[in-house]
């Protein structure tokens, strides 16, 4: 995780770096630091602070206290060593000849550290980054100050992942960067050049970016950007234009990004749907998927982490119901370490908002080695998964800033429905008329989501009543169970309330013993045939003291005879209910988080882009 930003150009670097870092805090926020080359004293000055970026902003007077037009900065999510000023980046060699910021994990840092200690290096922090910084320093001195050669020599010895921003004190105005398995982009505008972990960091300044690939290096100076492979040979790279507008990475009047992003869901659903429709038909030509391949498809694997995995669980129910294709859903962190026997006529779908999640990326690479077709459902354009998958379906969610995903999850669901309907039609399990009706129904989802959002005050009222809850349970069957998984994750990650999702039928096998007087149990009942069974399970927990909240479709009013508080969502095709029923659960998590005074957008210990395994 961690976010890095660098700038070299005509303007003062520190304020630009701070602005960029503020857009990357979702990647980590336990400490921050900056290094700027001060032309007057011809030295690199470093300032670091423990805690949120605000501390560094105050310490540097919003960057104005750091003079110079070339610098690098970092916001940290601790992996090696506790969050502290000492462990914060940038790290530096003993004489401050080499200064670096890093995102990733150097797996063999113990070994490298020992090697350097034997050469006389001393270490002041517990980080792996200090080791790689000193390794570069070692080679910089050995190669008589050749930056590219020293980087190349050092990085070839490194095992693990890195996006590095590096400055050498005898090379004013120049930033070097390198990447392996952690994201890194380079941007440029008329006045300067940038490096960053992600697009929002530089979006207000440029839309012209280059994506750095694994084992590549970059040299940015006031005049030019040069790209090299790890052997130091110059290479060319294509410039990409980012379409996201800078405003979508701002809060736009909402108190938190999460609330803004919840409200963006009708638009995101509509945009994602429209991106794959042509003349009223699903068109996946741009994705590259063709009907021939789909016809022979026997098995689908869906691999993802976190909320994207929950989309996968929904996908299993939807796709198996609409097609004759078997679907397996796996957590990427599990899948990558077992030896799955994937038959030839399979497609492996990797779902990821960031396109950089370490486990999902590793799973993708493992599958590619087996020469099985892969499809990425990804939000971030040009991210690793998007580039490495054989086919890519982009969710049109725009930048998502809140750590807890909402709109990207909703956009991923749309891709899954489209894929299911497309497969059903191509493979003959769905008649044309049925497909058309389903697409028509999908087009009504944005308005239906909007309608649920108009009722948010009622959910806020209810959330305030349960703000001090200790435990919560979310129960449902079938697709309702998939919604529970996501609703429960939203609750625990942003409100710190212990929460579990259970297939309603499983409650009796142990969990029911946890029900006490007043425990909140949220029952999802959008599936006509299964809703009644879930309701029976709710009666069972009610008689053991539980307080019941239900989520069901308009019309099921008799539920009020049993359930204490009911939220109704508009009726839709049973396959699409996740898109509607998740909205009240996102709102519930949000409002409980606010009521408990948690930092909704940046909950403790988490990061949005999990680039370490
Ligand atoms: C983190 C985020 C989640 C996300 C998961 C997978 O845990 O907080 O919101 O679902 O990573 O991320 P991805 O970018 O692969 O969708």
Boltz pocket constraint, residues with backbone or C-beta under 6 A from the ligand:
constraints:
  - pocket:
      binder: B
      contacts: [[A, 305], [A, 306], [A, 307], [A, 308], [A, 309], [A, 351], [A, 352], [A, 353], [A, 354], [A, 355], [A, 356], [A, 357], [A, 360], [A, 403], [A, 404], [A, 405], [A, 606], [A, 607], [A, 608], [A, 609], [A, 610]]
      max_distance: 6.0
